[in-house]
Amino acid sequence: MIVTKLGAIDIGSNSVRCLVVNVVFKDGYTYYRKAGMIRLPIRLGQDVFEHGKIKDKTKKRFIEGMKAYAHYLKVHDVVDFRAVATSAMREATNGEKIVTQVAKETGIAIEIIGGKEEARLVFNSKIYDIIKAPQKNFIYIDVGGGSTELSVIKNKLVEASMSFKIGGVRLMNDLVEKDEWTRMQHWLQKNAVPVSDKAAIGAGGNINKLHKLSMKSLQTPLDYSYVSEQQEELKALSAEERVTELGLNFDRADIIVHALPIYQKAMLWSGCEQIYVPKIGVSDGLVRDMYHKDYKAQIEL
């Protein structure tokens, strides 16, 4: 048995995640076993989407979080790690400056990636093996705090992709332009509606939480009607009630009712009656990507 311990940091608009995974190679098979995960609700997007930059108070919290992650990865004795940032850092006027400061103070080199790279990393995570869906085609819906990434997948090949400035944090702060909704609707009607034998695949912390609340298996999709009903029930509760009665984290309790309607609309406009939720994210894809690019060849001889 050969074990390679790898780390990944996913810097999103709502939260920053650090994942550590033991990649185990034994008897010709590779297994990915989570060794630890920490999530910090920094909410970079709260500043960026309203003010165009990351404010000093948030920057300090973010850098302290990255220092903690540097220690966390060191204690876990990872052999390698990768850190990436998405829409909030992309749009922040001081994003590059903060990335440079983080590298100087923590030794963590952050890559600012686009929507296509986000989708590629997620699809590196063997989504199809996880959901075991009978459908041949899929509409991939990844809702973050600042953006929604959509892809049309036919026979496991990405036919079309587009990113929209629609996200949970943006909606919560009333920062989504009406024209952006129209653009997303028209894109889905053109690219997704004509596709037959399809279902949606949902990615993002809010749809993951809804699936967890449903207590369904990863192979069981959520129906459009279920997503709509649960959205109404969640909306009827206060943020405090979502915390005390449903066990949601404080930073999830307020944003979930803003993020779920994005999935609803995307399903409706694409003609998808069901959505699979593999609970795979960018950090999982980062680990697999690193292993396949840098370690697989020398380990799996």
N, C-alpha and C positions, 0 to 999 in steps of 0.2 A: 504493500500500500504506500502510495506517495501522496503527501499532503502539501498543497501550496496555499498559503494564506494570503488573500488579496483584500484590498479595501477600495471603497468608492464613496465619493462625496457628491451629492446632487444638490446644487444650490438653486432652488426654485423661487418663485415669487411669494409664496406663502410660508414655506418652511425650508430648512436645510437639513438634509439627511446624511448620515454617515453609516455605511454598511460594511461589515467585515464578514468574509465568507471563507470557509475551508473548502478548497477544491480538492476532492479526493479521487485519485485514479487507482482502481483496483480491478484486476482480472479483466482488463479490456474495457471497463466502463468508467465514465466520469460522473461524479456526484457533486452537487453544489449544496453545502450545508452551512446555513447561517450561523455565525459565531457570535454576532452581536449587532445591534442597530440602535442608533440614537437619533432623535428628531428634535430640532429646535425651531420654535415658531417665530423666526426673525421678522418675517413679513417685509421683505425688501420692496415688494410691489406697492405696499401702502404709500411709501414715499414717492417712488419713481413714477407711478401712473398719475399722480396728482401734481407733483412738483418737478418732475423730470430728472431728479437726482436722488441719491441716497443721502439722507440728512445725517448730520454728525452723530446724533444719539444712536441712530440705527446702525451706522457704520461701526461705532465702538462696540455695540453688542455683537455685530457680525464678526468682527475681528477677534473678540474674546471667544466666540463660539468656534472659530477656526483654530485658535490656539488650543482649545480643549480637544478638538478633533485630532490635532497633530499629536497631542499626548496620548489620546485614545488609541490611535493607530500604532504609536510606538509601543505602548503597553501590550497590545495584541501581537506585536512583533510581525507585522505584515511584511512580506517581501517586496510588495509593490502596491501602489494605489494610483487612482486617477480622480481628479476633481473637475467637474464641469458646472457651468452656470447657464441659465436659460433666459427667458424674456426680460425679467426685471433688470438683470445686469447688462443685457444687450442694449436696453433702451436708456439706461442711466448715463447722463452726461459725464459723471465722474466714475463710471464703471471700470474703465481701464486703469485709472489712477488707484482705485481701491484694490484691484487685482495685483498691481505692482506692490502695494503696501503689504498685502497679505503674504505675498511671496517673500518679501524682505523680513517680516516679523515672525512668520511661521514655517517657512520653507515649503509651503503648499503652492504649487503652480496651478492656477485656475485657467481652464480653457472656456471661453465664451462660445457656445455652439448655437446653431440655428435649428429651426423646427425639423428639417429633414434629417439632421444628425440625431435629434431626439428620437424620432420615429425609428431610425435604423437601429439604435441601441436597444430600444424596447423589443423590436422584432428579432434581435439576436437571442432573446431569452426563451426560445422554443415555445412560443405562445400556443401554436397549434397542438403540440403534444399535451399541453396543460388542459385546454378546453375540450379537446376531442369532439369538435363540432361536426355534424353531418353536412353542413352547408359548404359549398365550394368557394364562395366569395364573401368578402367582408368589407364593412365600412368601419375603419379604425377612428375612434373618437378619443382624443387625449386632451382633457380639460385641465389646465393649470390655473394659477392665480392670475396670470397676465394674458395668456393666449390659449387658443384651441387649435390643435393640429389635427387635420382630417386627411385620411388617405383612403383611396379605393383600391382594394386588393382582389385580384382575380387569379384564381389558381396559384395562390401564394406569391404572386408577383404584383408589385405596386404599380398601378396603372396611372394614378394621378394623386398629387398631394397639394395641400394648401394650408397656410397658417392664417389665422384671423385674430385680431386684437380684441378677443372676447374671452374673459376669464373670471373666475370667482371673485378675486380681489377687485378687479376693475368694476364688476357689476355691483359689488357691495358698496363701492364708493361712487356709483352712478357715473362711471367714466367710459361707458361703451356708446359709441356713436350709432344712431339708428341705421345709417347707411351700411355699417359693418354687418349688422344682422341681415340686411337685404343681400349683401354680397355673399354671405355664407349660404343663405337660402338658395340663391340662384346657382351657386357653384354645385351644391348638392343635387339640385334638380337636374342639372346638366350632366354631372358625372356619376352620380350614385343611383338615381331613380331608374335609369335604363338597365341596371345590373340585376340579373335574376339569381335565384337560389342564394340569397344573401342573409347575413345577420350582422349586427354591430359588435364590435369589440371595444369595451370601455377601459380607459386607463386614467389614473389620477386618484388622489386620496379620498375624494368625496364619493365617487362611485364605488371605490373599495369599501368604504364605511357602510354604504347602503347595502352592498352585497353581504357584508358581515352581519348586519342587522337582520337580513333575510334568513340567515342560517342555512342557505343552500350550498350545495357542493360547487366546486369550480367548474364542473362539467354541466351545471344546470344554469341556463341563462335566465335573466330577469325579463319579464314581459314589459312591453311599453306601458300597458295599463297599470302594472305594479309600480313602476317607476313614478308614474303620474300620481297614483293614489298615495304613495309614501311621501312624495313631495308635498302634497296638500296636508298630510298629517303632521309632517315636520314643521311646516309653515304655521300651523295652528298652535304649536307650542312656542313658548318663549325660549330664548337662548339658554336661560337658566334651567328651564325644564328639560331641554335636550341634554344638558349636562347631568342633572340629578336623576332623571327618569330613564334616559337611554345610555348614559355612560360615555357621552362624547367628550373629547377634550375641549377646553374652553375655546381654543383657536379654530376648532372644527365646527363647533356648535353654531357660530354665527355665519360662517361662510357656506355651509352645506346647502342652505336654501337658495343661495344665489348660484351655486355651481350646477345643481341638479337640473334646473330648467335648460341649461345648455345641452345636456345629453338628451333631454326630452325633445327639444327642437331639432337637434341633429338627427335623431331617430325618425321623427315625423317627416322631416323634409327629405330624408333619404329613402323612406319607405321601409324601414326596418322595424319589425314587430318584436324582435328579441335582441338583448345585448348580453354578451358573455363578459365576465369580469375575471381575468386571469390573475389579478393582483400582482402584476409585474411592472416594475418601473425602470427609470433610467439607471438607477444604481445597480440593479440586477444585471442590466445589459452591459454596463461598464465592466463588471467583473468578468462576465463571459467573454467580452470583447478582448480584454487584456489577456485572459488565459489563452484564447485561441491564437492571438497574434504573437504573443511573446513566450509562452511556456509549453503549449500543447506539443509542438514538434519535438522538443528536447526531452519531454517527460513520457509521452506516449509512443515510445519507439516500437 
